[in-house]
Amino acid sequence: MSSKKSIICIASNTSDFIFSDIDFLANKYEVFVDVHSWNNKKLTPLFFIQQLFFLIKQIKKAEAILISFGGYWSFLPTLVGKWFNKPTYIILHGTDCASIPPLNYGSLRKKMLRYFIKKSYQNATALLPVSSSLVHIKNTYYSDDKYSYQGFKHFYPKLNVDYFVINNGLDVDFWNIENYPEKNEKSFISVFSDAQFILKGGDIILEVAKFFPDYSFYIVGCKMPLSIGEVPKNVSFLGKIAKEELRSHYGKAQFHFQLSIFEGFGLALCEAMLCCCIPIVSSVNILPEIVGENGFVLDKRDVELLKKTLENAIALKDKKMMGEKARNSIVKRYSLKNREDKLISIIEKGKI
């Protein structure tokens, strides 16, 4: 029998950033993981039943319950945790703090899901957003209307629950290109999925690429959308690739786009900066804070303004130095070790 203390981890998907937490927690705890694909709504009742049996079996010996994302899957764990007087923590990643109906984005735009998320947050011991911008933010990059206001405090102003901001962390040794050849100064890269094409600025990347025919634009994680018509010849859609191959592409690219309309944190941005890419980001959420003085920030979602920003980036004299500064800033602030120390501190002491 293991002498380690045990914790329960609840997840709705198998994303690398979720399981990186589980991996380092497993060095200290015996971790019991419950993960289902909750996107299949027909299976939701079955998942509730399976989750309840799992919780009842594991709850008495668990020190705490850690949940990734607020959603249907966070409701029972926070309720059972309350019944058995076990601390429950929900890691907030972005979509669980947002509602942007015109873009079909944000869990809080769905009435039923919003109810379950609210109850989860109310029953939790504490919320652990990956950035302070998920608490309350006004983004005017895309529009200056009612959807500019986001964050769980905006949607639940009377919510009385503790929260601690624990930024995401990255493996700074893996995202390293010391042994790679020189970068191609005429190359840009961006990373997002098919469903995120508009949300992450894929459309304006295609538009701006037309003005720079001698430069190469690479889009990773996304297939070429069938509805967009003609694609500039200097734009390549690479689809889903392994992270080792992604690192290689970061190593070759000089610039990285993160032109999100909403962004919980920006892991791809940090990966690219660790690989010495010069970032060009939208002025939303935590992105300008991550970039600091080591890149360029686009204030409005405007192609002409983006064109001028690219011209300024291209004119930058010492690109190598800027890329190295970008890497060093991420190493200092957003290492996986920093996140590990803070997350374990919360579990052990209830505070950072």
C-alpha positions in Angstrom: 0.0 0.0 0.0 1.3 3.5 -0.9 2.5 5.7 1.9 1.7 8.8 -0.1 -1.2 11.0 0.6 -3.9 10.9 -2.1 -5.8 13.5 -4.1 -8.5 13.3 -6.7 -8.1 15.0 -10.1 -11.1 15.6 -12.3 -10.7 16.5 -16.0 -13.0 16.9 -19.0 -10.2 16.2 -21.5 -6.7 14.9 -21.9 -4.9 18.1 -22.8 -1.2 18.2 -22.2 -1.5 21.2 -19.8 -3.9 19.3 -17.6 -1.8 16.2 -17.4 1.4 18.1 -16.8 -0.2 19.1 -13.5 -1.2 15.6 -12.8 2.4 14.4 -13.6 4.1 16.6 -11.1 1.4 16.0 -8.5 2.0 12.3 -8.9 5.5 12.7 -7.6 4.1 13.8 -4.2 0.7 12.2 -4.1 -1.2 9.1 -5.1 -3.4 10.6 -7.7 -6.8 9.2 -8.7 -7.9 10.5 -12.0 -11.4 10.7 -13.4 -11.7 11.9 -17.0 -14.5 11.7 -19.5 -15.3 13.4 -22.8 -18.1 15.5 -21.6 -18.6 17.1 -25.0 -20.9 14.1 -25.8 -24.1 15.5 -24.3 -26.0 12.2 -24.7 -23.5 10.5 -22.3 -23.7 13.2 -19.6 -26.2 11.3 -17.4 -24.0 8.2 -17.6 -20.9 10.3 -16.7 -22.6 11.7 -13.7 -23.4 8.2 -12.4 -19.9 7.0 -13.1 -18.4 10.0 -11.4 -20.5 9.7 -8.3 -19.4 6.0 -7.8 -15.8 7.1 -8.4 -16.0 9.9 -5.8 -17.7 7.8 -3.2 -15.0 5.1 -3.6 -12.1 7.5 -3.3 -13.3 10.5 -1.2 -12.6 9.3 2.3 -8.9 8.7 1.8 -8.4 11.8 -0.4 -6.7 14.9 1.0 -8.3 17.2 -1.6 -10.1 17.3 -5.0 -8.5 19.2 -7.9 -10.8 20.0 -10.9 -9.6 21.3 -14.3 -12.2 23.8 -15.8 -15.6 24.6 -14.5 -18.4 22.6 -16.1 -20.9 19.8 -15.7 -18.0 17.6 -14.4 -17.1 20.1 -11.6 -20.6 20.0 -10.0 -20.6 16.6 -8.2 -17.0 16.8 -7.0 -17.5 20.2 -5.3 -20.8 18.9 -3.8 -19.3 15.7 -2.6 -16.3 17.5 -1.3 -18.6 19.8 0.7 -20.5 16.8 2.1 -17.3 15.1 3.3 -15.5 18.3 4.3 -12.7 17.8 1.8 -11.1 20.9 0.1 -12.1 21.3 -3.5 -10.2 23.5 -6.0 -11.2 24.4 -9.5 -8.5 25.5 -12.0 -10.1 28.1 -14.3 -8.5 28.1 -17.8 -10.6 30.6 -19.8 -13.8 29.3 -21.5 -15.2 28.7 -18.0 -15.0 32.5 -17.4 -16.3 33.8 -20.7 -19.4 34.3 -22.7 -19.1 35.7 -26.3 -22.3 34.5 -28.1 -21.4 36.2 -31.5 -18.4 34.0 -31.7 -20.0 30.9 -30.1 -17.4 31.0 -27.4 -17.5 30.6 -23.7 -19.1 28.0 -21.5 -21.1 30.8 -19.7 -23.1 31.6 -22.8 -25.1 28.3 -22.3 -27.8 28.7 -19.8 -27.8 25.1 -18.3 -24.0 24.9 -18.3 -23.8 28.3 -16.7 -26.0 27.1 -13.8 -23.8 24.1 -13.1 -20.7 26.2 -13.2 -22.2 28.7 -10.8 -23.1 26.0 -8.3 -19.6 24.5 -8.7 -18.0 27.8 -7.9 -20.2 28.4 -5.0 -19.4 25.0 -3.5 -15.7 25.1 -4.1 -13.1 25.8 -1.4 -11.3 28.1 -3.8 -10.9 28.9 -7.5 -7.5 28.9 -9.1 -7.6 31.0 -12.3 -4.5 30.7 -14.5 -4.4 34.5 -14.9 -5.8 37.5 -13.1 -7.6 38.5 -16.3 -10.0 35.6 -15.7 -11.3 37.3 -12.6 -12.6 40.4 -14.3 -11.5 42.1 -17.5 -12.6 44.5 -20.2 -11.3 43.7 -23.7 -11.8 46.3 -26.4 -9.6 44.7 -29.1 -12.6 43.1 -30.8 -15.4 45.4 -29.9 -16.5 47.9 -27.2 -19.9 46.5 -26.3 -21.4 44.4 -23.5 -19.3 41.4 -24.6 -16.1 43.3 -23.8 -16.6 42.5 -20.1 -15.5 39.0 -19.1 -14.3 37.0 -16.1 -16.1 35.0 -13.4 -16.5 38.1 -11.1 -18.3 39.9 -14.0 -20.8 37.0 -14.4 -21.1 36.2 -10.8 -20.7 39.5 -8.9 -22.1 38.1 -5.7 -20.0 35.0 -5.7 -18.3 34.7 -2.3 -15.4 32.3 -2.7 -11.6 32.6 -2.3 -9.5 32.6 -5.4 -5.7 32.4 -5.9 -4.1 33.2 -9.3 -1.6 30.5 -10.3 -0.2 31.1 -13.8 0.3 28.2 -16.1 3.8 26.7 -16.2 5.9 25.3 -19.0 8.7 22.8 -19.4 11.5 25.4 -20.1 14.0 22.6 -20.9 11.8 21.0 -23.6 10.9 24.3 -25.2 14.5 25.1 -26.0 16.2 25.6 -29.4 19.8 26.0 -28.5 20.9 23.3 -31.0 18.8 24.5 -33.8 20.1 26.4 -36.9 19.6 30.2 -37.4 16.0 31.4 -37.8 14.4 32.4 -41.0 13.8 36.1 -40.6 11.0 36.0 -43.1 8.7 33.6 -41.3 5.7 33.8 -39.0 3.9 31.1 -37.1 0.6 30.7 -35.3 -1.0 27.8 -33.5 -4.8 27.1 -33.1 -7.4 24.5 -33.9 -10.0 24.4 -36.6 -12.7 25.6 -34.2 -10.5 28.5 -33.2 -9.9 30.0 -36.6 -11.8 33.3 -36.1 -11.2 33.4 -32.3 -7.4 33.2 -32.8 -7.3 35.6 -35.7 -6.8 33.2 -38.6 -8.9 35.4 -40.9 -6.8 38.5 -40.4 -3.5 36.5 -40.7 -4.6 35.5 -44.2 -5.5 39.1 -45.0 -2.2 40.5 -43.9 -0.2 37.8 -45.5 -1.2 39.2 -48.9 0.8 42.4 -48.2 4.0 40.4 -47.5 4.4 37.9 -50.4 8.1 37.3 -49.7 7.4 36.1 -46.2 6.1 32.7 -45.1 3.1 32.2 -42.8 2.6 28.9 -41.0 -0.6 27.9 -39.2 -0.2 24.8 -37.0 -3.1 22.8 -35.6 -5.6 23.8 -38.2 -6.6 22.5 -41.6 -7.3 25.0 -44.4 -11.0 26.0 -43.9 -13.1 25.2 -47.0 -15.2 28.3 -46.6 -12.5 31.0 -46.9 -11.9 30.9 -50.7 -8.5 31.5 -52.1 -5.6 31.3 -49.7 -2.4 33.3 -50.3 0.4 31.2 -51.7 2.7 32.2 -48.8 0.4 30.7 -46.2 0.8 27.0 -45.2 -1.7 25.0 -43.0 0.3 22.3 -41.2 -2.6 20.7 -39.3 -2.0 18.8 -36.1 1.6 17.8 -35.4 3.6 16.3 -32.5 5.0 18.7 -30.0 8.6 17.8 -31.1 7.8 18.9 -34.6 6.1 22.0 -33.3 9.3 22.9 -31.4 11.2 22.5 -34.7 8.8 24.9 -36.4 9.1 27.4 -33.6 12.9 27.1 -33.9 12.7 28.2 -37.6 10.1 30.9 -37.2 11.2 34.5 -36.4 7.8 35.8 -35.3 4.7 34.3 -33.5 1.1 35.4 -33.8 -1.3 35.2 -30.9 -4.1 37.3 -32.2 -6.9 36.0 -29.9 -10.2 37.7 -29.2 -10.2 36.1 -25.8 -7.3 34.1 -24.2 -7.3 32.5 -20.8 -3.5 32.4 -20.7 -1.5 31.8 -23.9 0.5 28.6 -23.6 1.3 28.5 -27.3 2.6 32.1 -27.0 4.9 31.1 -24.1 6.1 28.0 -26.0 7.0 30.2 -29.0 8.8 32.8 -26.8 10.8 30.0 -25.1 11.9 29.1 -28.6 13.0 32.7 -29.1 10.1 33.7 -31.4 9.3 37.4 -31.3 5.6 37.7 -30.3 2.9 39.7 -32.0 -0.2 39.6 -29.8 -3.7 41.1 -29.4 -4.3 43.4 -26.5 -6.6 41.0 -24.6 -6.4 39.4 -21.2 -2.9 38.6 -20.0 -1.2 38.6 -23.4 0.3 42.1 -23.2 1.6 41.2 -19.7 3.3 38.1 -21.0 4.9 39.9 -23.9 6.0 42.9 -21.9 8.7 44.8 -23.8 9.7 41.7 -25.7 7.4 42.0 -28.7 4.5 43.8 -30.2 0.8 44.4 -29.1 -2.0 45.0 -31.6 -4.6 47.3 -30.0 -7.5 46.8 -32.4 -8.5 43.9 -34.6 -7.7 45.8 -37.8 -5.8 44.5 -40.8 -4.3 47.8 -41.7 -3.1 48.3 -38.1 -1.7 44.7 -38.2 0.1 45.5 -41.4 1.9 48.4 -39.8 2.7 46.3 -36.7 4.4 43.7 -39.0 6.3 46.4 -40.7 7.7 47.6 -37.4 8.5 44.0 -36.4 10.3 43.4 -39.7 12.3 46.6 -39.3 13.6 45.5 -35.8 17.4 45.6 -36.0 18.5 43.0 -33.4 15.9 40.3 -33.8 18.2 37.6 -32.2 18.5 39.7 -29.0 14.7 40.3 -28.8 14.1 36.6 -29.2 16.5 35.7 -26.4 14.9 38.3 -24.1 11.5 36.8 -24.9 12.8 33.4 -23.8 14.4 34.6 -20.6 11.2 36.4 -19.6 9.2 33.2 -19.8 11.8 31.1 -18.0 11.8 33.6 -15.1 8.0 34.0 -14.7 6.2 30.9 -16.1 8.3 27.8 -15.4 6.5 24.5 -14.6 8.4 24.6 -11.2 6.8 27.9 -10.3 3.4 26.5 -10.9 4.2 23.2 -9.1 5.4 25.0 -6.0 2.3 27.3 -5.8 -0.3 24.5 -6.6 1.2 22.2 -4.0 1.3 25.0 -1.5 -2.5 25.5 -2.0 -3.2 21.8 -1.5 -0.9 21.6 1.6 -1.7 24.9 3.3 -4.7 26.4 1.6 -2.7 29.4 0.5 0.2 30.4 -1.7 
